């Protein structure tokens, strides 16, 4: 019975707070992609751009300093990678 109550509460929160879920998703995409880049993982160009956009949305919704710092560091990693790729594609 307690499991059913917990499940009901979780479902209720997810249905009534879509902005909360979206904010968490933006933060996850932003920081997750930056972490993948730091670990030398492969990230496609479209995923890089999508992650940067997610960082901008997460930064706009961040309420505490710790989250703003995490998003700021992740954004820097993504921008550095974008610049590196853009520089390597320029004709010499």
C-alpha positions as CSV (number, residue, x, y, z in Angstrom):
1,X,0.0,0.0,0.0
2,X,2.7,2.6,0.8
3,X,4.3,1.9,-2.6
4,X,1.0,2.8,-4.3
5,X,0.7,6.0,-2.4
6,X,4.3,7.0,-3.3
7,X,3.7,6.1,-6.9
8,X,0.5,8.2,-6.9
9,X,2.4,11.2,-5.4
10,X,5.2,11.0,-8.0
11,X,2.7,10.8,-10.9
12,X,0.7,13.7,-9.4
13,X,3.9,15.8,-9.1
14,X,5.0,15.0,-12.7
15,X,1.6,15.8,-14.1
16,X,1.2,19.1,-12.2
17,X,4.7,20.4,-12.5
18,X,5.9,20.0,-16.2
19,X,8.1,23.1,-15.8
20,X,10.0,21.3,-13.0
21,X,10.6,18.2,-15.2
22,X,11.6,20.4,-18.2
23,X,14.1,22.3,-16.0
24,X,15.7,19.1,-14.8
25,X,15.9,17.9,-18.4
26,X,17.6,21.0,-19.5
27,X,20.1,20.7,-16.7
28,X,20.7,17.1,-17.4
29,X,21.3,17.7,-21.1
30,X,23.6,20.7,-20.4
31,X,25.8,19.1,-17.8
32,X,25.6,15.6,-19.2
33,X,26.9,16.7,-22.6
34,X,29.7,18.7,-21.1
35,X,30.7,15.8,-18.9
36,X,30.8,13.5,-22.0
37,X,33.1,16.0,-23.7
38,X,35.3,16.2,-20.7
39,X,35.5,12.4,-20.7
40,X,36.6,12.5,-24.4
41,X,33.3,11.1,-25.5
42,X,31.9,11.8,-29.0
43,X,29.2,14.4,-29.3
44,X,27.7,15.3,-32.6
45,X,27.3,18.9,-33.9
46,X,23.5,18.9,-33.5
47,X,23.9,17.5,-29.9
48,X,26.4,20.2,-29.1
49,X,24.1,23.0,-30.2
50,X,21.1,21.4,-28.4
51,X,23.2,21.1,-25.2
52,X,24.2,24.8,-25.5
53,X,20.5,25.8,-25.9
54,X,19.6,23.6,-22.9
55,X,22.3,25.4,-20.9
56,X,20.8,28.7,-21.7
57,X,17.4,27.6,-20.6
58,X,18.8,26.0,-17.4
59,X,20.7,29.1,-16.6
60,X,17.6,31.3,-16.9
61,X,15.7,29.0,-14.5
62,X,18.5,28.4,-12.0
63,X,17.6,29.6,-8.6
64,X,20.7,28.8,-6.5
65,X,24.3,29.6,-6.9
66,X,25.5,26.0,-7.1
67,X,23.3,25.3,-10.1
68,X,24.3,28.5,-11.8
69,X,28.0,27.6,-11.3
70,X,27.5,24.1,-12.7
71,X,25.6,25.5,-15.7
72,X,28.3,28.2,-16.2
73,X,31.1,25.6,-16.2
74,X,29.2,23.3,-18.6
75,X,28.5,26.2,-20.9
76,X,32.2,27.2,-21.0
77,X,33.1,23.6,-22.0
78,X,30.5,23.5,-24.7
79,X,31.5,26.9,-26.1
80,X,35.2,25.9,-26.1
81,X,34.4,22.8,-28.0
82,X,32.2,24.7,-30.5
83,X,35.1,27.2,-31.1
84,X,37.6,24.3,-31.5
85,X,35.5,22.7,-34.1
86,X,34.8,25.9,-35.9
87,X,38.5,26.7,-36.0
88,X,39.4,23.3,-37.4
89,X,36.9,23.7,-40.3
90,X,38.3,27.0,-41.6
91,X,40.3,26.8,-44.8
92,X,44.0,27.6,-44.4
